[in-house]
Amino acid sequence: MKETEHYYLRQEEPNRSCLQALRGIILSLDEHITESIKWGTPCFSYKNRMFCFLALTKAPKSPYLLIVEGLLVDHPLLEMGSRKRMKTLSLDATEDLPIEVLLEILQQTLDLYTSGVIKTK
């Protein structure tokens, strides 16, 4: 079993299902998006450049999407917090995923990579 798959299976419900659904959405965006584990959490890269992460808050454990180049993504639901470059989207694993919002944010982010604003290898 891959390390990434093991990560999801270790999570408790409803976070497991939420994270797995997010994973499927992210991987379906583009064939050049790959997944690995970095800093103990799923990391998605576009042509070997970090794209986004899926993570859980410390307590209570709730999922969020972290956009690596969030500073360049303009969406009212993304939060900067104390970060200088990254933004997050908090999610409630007990509610339906906001698919349209997710796709809008992820596509806007992907466009930064495919257009060359963010250089890839």
PyMOL commands that set and color helices and strands:
alter all, ss='L'
color gray80, all
select helices_A, chain A and resi 3-10+15-28+70-72+99-114
alter helices_A, ss='H'
color red, helices_A
select strands_A, chain A and resi 33-38+41-46+49-56+63-67+87-90
alter strands_A, ss='S'
color yellow, strands_A
deselect
rebuild
show_as cartoon
